[in-house]
Amino acid sequence: MKKPRKKVKSKKSRILLWVLGIILVIIVSFITYLLTSVTSPKIVYIPQGSVFKSISHLQSEGVNVHKIDAFILRFLGQPQQGWIDVKEVKMSRIEYLYTLTTAKAVSKSLTLIPGETTEMFLRQVSEELSLDLTKLHHSYEKHARLSEGNFVPETYSIPNEFSEEQLIVHLLNESDKKMRILAQSYNMEPESPKWLQIVTKASVIQKEAASVTDMPYVSSVIDNRIKKGMRLQMDGTLNYGEYSHQKVTANRIRTDRTPYNTYKNKGLPTSPICNVSKEAIDAAINPKATDYLYFVRGKNGEHVYSSYFSTHHQNIVNATK
């Protein structure tokens, strides 16, 4: 009876040694993994969201991190958000992940207002961040898909040390991601001609509407006038580029020969006239069901709409009294 017990005991010992051996291999492998090197830019951007989103973004930027690092990072703490300075270009993995949770933010906030043109936005960027305007223009022309309407208006986090080209590429990439998500929410592709037409219409709405609630009504006027073969004749389309904040005069209407002049050209401009908000895009896709053809800004700042020119003329008279 004793011999079988020894065999059982010997078998259990072998299993225990086997398990301990596996555990030891795992521990050694894990420590070895933590000591592998990570190569990264000194200044990195950490988006808002989970640690998995942070790791995914770093991967997209060429940093040699992996999904398992998200679990390690969660154990170490929450990474800083925005642009952070990790100091070293190369360090061990454990040092790098720990640094992501302790590094200081090195960024400024930059806000793009809905309805602003890229020209005015680049001037703002040049002034606020002390960057070269000519280089900003050159970088934009080099990387932008469209001449206007590429940026998504919101507040961006910008690192203190950033070249003109790096800034433009970052803003375009971030805007492209947001625009792609927005387009796909309407089952459209952001590169399609249909989406370009929607963004172009939204840019006109953005310039003309007195408020967000006003946007679907302006959208309906645009559609109604196009259906009837009428020119849009909207001043906002002439507030493109450097003319963003200039009053549109009769002389400007007569002499402007660009596709933006909707007093001379039928339909929408061939491309956006400004950077648009998601509210303007939604209004472009979902106009109010009206038969309005005209509107004028009333004394209270809100638009007064009408379906007949005679009524519109009287509304103009009332607005100027």
C-alpha positions in Angstrom: 0.0 0.0 0.0 2.9 2.4 0.6 4.4 2.2 -2.9 1.3 3.6 -4.7 1.3 6.5 -2.2 4.9 7.4 -3.1 3.9 7.3 -6.8 1.0 9.6 -6.1 3.2 11.9 -4.1 5.9 11.8 -6.8 3.3 12.7 -9.5 2.0 15.6 -7.4 5.5 16.9 -6.9 6.2 16.8 -10.7 3.0 18.6 -11.4 3.8 21.2 -8.8 7.3 21.7 -10.2 5.8 21.9 -13.7 3.4 24.6 -12.6 6.0 26.5 -10.7 8.3 26.3 -13.8 5.5 27.8 -16.0 4.9 30.6 -13.5 8.6 31.3 -13.3 8.8 31.4 -17.1 5.8 33.8 -17.2 7.3 36.1 -14.6 10.7 36.2 -16.3 9.1 36.8 -19.7 7.0 39.6 -18.2 9.9 41.3 -16.6 11.9 40.9 -19.8 9.0 42.5 -21.7 8.8 45.4 -19.2 12.5 46.0 -19.8 12.3 46.1 -23.6 12.8 49.6 -25.0 10.2 51.9 -26.4 11.0 54.6 -29.0 8.8 57.6 -29.0 8.7 61.3 -29.9 9.6 63.5 -26.9 6.2 65.3 -27.3 3.2 62.9 -27.6 -0.5 63.5 -27.8 -2.8 61.5 -25.5 -6.5 61.7 -26.5 -9.4 61.8 -24.1 -10.8 58.4 -23.3 -9.7 55.0 -22.0 -6.2 53.6 -21.7 -6.9 51.4 -24.7 -7.7 54.4 -26.8 -4.4 56.0 -25.6 -2.4 53.0 -26.6 -4.2 52.7 -29.9 -3.4 56.3 -30.7 0.3 55.9 -29.8 0.4 52.8 -32.1 -1.0 54.9 -34.9 1.8 57.5 -34.3 4.4 54.8 -34.7 5.2 54.2 -31.0 6.1 50.5 -30.5 3.5 49.8 -27.8 1.0 46.9 -27.7 -2.5 46.1 -26.4 -1.0 44.4 -23.3 0.5 47.8 -22.4 -3.1 49.1 -21.8 -3.5 46.6 -19.0 -0.1 47.6 -17.5 -1.0 51.3 -17.9 -4.3 50.8 -16.1 -2.4 49.3 -13.2 0.0 52.2 -13.1 -2.6 54.9 -13.3 -4.4 57.2 -15.7 -2.3 58.7 -18.4 -2.2 62.5 -18.7 -4.4 63.9 -21.5 -3.4 66.3 -24.2 0.2 67.0 -25.3 2.8 65.8 -22.8 6.6 65.8 -22.7 8.0 62.3 -22.0 11.5 63.9 -22.0 13.4 60.9 -23.5 13.1 59.5 -27.0 14.1 56.0 -25.9 13.5 54.3 -22.5 12.4 50.9 -21.0 8.7 50.0 -21.5 7.9 50.2 -17.8 9.6 53.6 -17.5 7.7 54.9 -20.6 4.3 53.7 -19.4 4.9 55.2 -15.9 6.0 58.5 -17.5 2.7 58.7 -19.4 0.9 58.9 -16.0 3.3 61.5 -14.5 4.5 63.7 -17.4 3.4 67.3 -17.4 1.1 68.8 -20.1 2.9 71.1 -22.5 0.1 72.6 -24.5 -2.1 75.6 -25.3 -5.8 75.7 -26.3 -6.7 76.9 -29.7 -10.4 77.5 -30.6 -11.8 77.5 -34.1 -15.2 79.4 -34.3 -17.9 77.8 -36.5 -18.3 79.9 -39.7 -14.8 81.2 -39.7 -12.7 80.9 -42.8 -9.4 79.1 -42.9 -7.6 82.3 -43.9 -8.8 84.1 -40.7 -8.1 81.0 -38.7 -4.5 80.7 -39.9 -4.0 84.4 -39.0 -5.3 83.7 -35.5 -3.0 80.7 -35.2 0.0 82.8 -36.4 -0.7 85.5 -33.8 -1.6 83.3 -30.8 1.2 80.8 -31.3 3.8 83.1 -32.8 4.1 81.0 -36.0 5.0 82.1 -39.5 1.8 82.8 -41.5 3.5 82.1 -44.9 4.7 78.7 -43.7 1.2 78.0 -42.3 -0.3 78.8 -45.8 2.3 76.7 -47.5 1.7 73.7 -45.2 -2.1 74.0 -45.6 -1.9 74.1 -49.4 0.4 71.1 -49.3 -1.7 68.9 -47.1 -5.4 70.1 -47.3 -7.8 68.1 -49.5 -10.0 71.1 -50.1 -9.3 74.8 -50.4 -11.8 75.5 -47.6 -13.9 73.6 -45.1 -11.3 71.0 -44.0 -11.2 72.0 -40.3 -13.9 71.0 -37.7 -14.6 73.9 -35.4 -13.8 73.2 -31.8 -11.1 73.7 -29.2 -7.8 72.0 -29.9 -4.9 71.2 -27.6 -1.7 72.3 -29.3 1.9 71.6 -27.9 4.1 74.6 -27.1 6.8 73.4 -29.4 5.3 72.6 -32.8 6.4 73.6 -36.3 4.0 75.2 -38.8 3.7 72.0 -40.8 3.3 69.7 -37.8 0.5 71.9 -36.5 -1.4 71.9 -39.9 -1.0 68.1 -40.3 -2.3 67.6 -36.7 -5.3 69.8 -37.1 -6.2 68.3 -40.5 -5.8 64.7 -39.2 -7.9 65.4 -36.1 -10.6 67.2 -38.2 -10.6 64.4 -40.8 -11.3 61.8 -38.1 -14.2 63.9 -36.7 -15.6 64.6 -40.2 -15.3 60.9 -41.1 -17.3 59.9 -38.1 -19.9 62.6 -38.8 -20.3 61.6 -42.5 -20.6 58.0 -41.6 -23.3 58.8 -39.0 -25.4 59.8 -42.1 -24.2 56.7 -44.1 -22.0 58.8 -46.3 -18.4 58.8 -47.3 -16.5 62.1 -46.5 -14.7 62.0 -49.9 -17.9 61.6 -51.9 -19.2 64.5 -54.1 -22.5 64.3 -52.2 -20.8 65.0 -48.9 -18.9 67.9 -50.4 -22.2 69.4 -51.6 -23.6 69.0 -48.1 -20.6 70.6 -46.5 -20.8 73.4 -49.1 -24.5 74.0 -48.3 -23.7 73.9 -44.6 -21.1 76.6 -45.0 -23.7 78.9 -46.6 -26.1 78.1 -43.8 -23.3 78.8 -41.3 -22.7 82.2 -42.7 -26.3 83.2 -43.1 -28.1 81.8 -40.0 -28.7 84.1 -37.1 -28.6 81.1 -34.6 -28.6 77.3 -34.5 -32.4 77.2 -34.4 -32.4 79.4 -37.5 -30.3 77.0 -39.6 -33.0 74.5 -40.8 -35.1 77.5 -42.1 -32.1 78.9 -44.0 -31.6 75.4 -45.4 -35.2 75.3 -46.6 -34.8 78.6 -48.4 -31.7 77.4 -50.1 -33.5 74.3 -51.3 -36.6 76.1 -52.4 -34.7 78.7 -54.4 -32.6 76.1 -56.2 -35.8 74.1 -57.0 -37.3 77.2 -58.6 -34.1 78.0 -60.6 -33.6 81.2 -58.6 -30.1 82.4 -57.7 -29.5 82.2 -53.9 -28.4 85.9 -53.8 -26.9 85.5 -50.3 -24.3 87.9 -49.0 -22.7 85.2 -46.8 -21.3 83.4 -49.9 -19.1 86.5 -50.5 -17.7 86.4 -47.0 -15.1 83.8 -48.1 -11.3 83.9 -47.3 -10.0 87.3 -46.3 -13.5 88.8 -46.7 -14.9 86.8 -43.8 -15.9 89.9 -41.7 -16.3 92.5 -44.5 -19.7 94.0 -45.3 -20.8 93.0 -48.8 -21.4 96.0 -50.9 -23.1 96.5 -54.3 -19.8 97.1 -55.9 -18.4 93.9 -54.5 -21.5 92.0 -55.9 -20.9 93.5 -59.3 -17.1 92.9 -59.5 -16.6 89.6 -57.7 -16.2 87.0 -60.5 -15.6 83.9 -58.3 -17.9 80.8 -58.0 -18.8 82.1 -54.5 -20.9 85.0 -55.9 -24.4 83.6 -55.7 -25.8 86.9 -57.1 -24.2 86.0 -60.5 -24.1 82.1 -60.4 -27.0 79.8 -59.9 -26.9 77.0 -57.3 -24.4 76.5 -54.5 -20.8 77.6 -54.7 -18.5 74.8 -56.0 -16.8 74.4 -52.7 -17.3 75.4 -49.0 -16.9 79.1 -48.0 -15.9 78.4 -44.4 -15.4 75.7 -41.7 -18.7 74.3 -40.5 -20.3 73.0 -37.3 -22.1 69.7 -37.0 -25.3 71.7 -36.4 -25.0 73.4 -39.8 -24.4 70.0 -41.5 -27.4 68.5 -39.8 -29.5 71.5 -41.0 -28.2 71.0 -44.5 -29.4 67.4 -44.4 -32.6 68.0 -42.5 -34.2 71.4 -43.7 -37.5 72.6 -42.3 -40.4 71.8 -44.6 -41.4 75.4 -45.7 -42.2 77.3 -48.9 -40.0 80.2 -47.8 -38.0 81.9 -50.5 -36.8 85.1 -48.7 -35.5 86.2 -45.3 -34.2 89.4 -43.8 -32.7 90.1 -40.4 -35.2 91.9 -38.2 -34.6 94.5 -35.6 -34.2 91.8 -32.9 -31.5 90.1 -34.8 -33.6 87.2 -35.8 -34.6 86.4 -39.4 -38.0 87.1 -40.7 -39.1 84.7 -43.5 -41.6 85.1 -46.3 -42.7 83.2 -49.4 -43.5 86.2 -51.6 -41.4 89.1 -52.7 -44.0 91.7 -51.8 -44.0 90.5 -48.2 -40.2 90.3 -48.2 -40.0 93.9 -49.4 -42.3 95.0 -46.6 -40.2 93.1 -44.1 -37.1 94.9 -45.3 -38.9 98.3 -44.9 -39.9 97.3 -41.3 -36.4 96.2 -40.5 -34.9 99.5 -41.5 -37.5 101.7 -39.7 
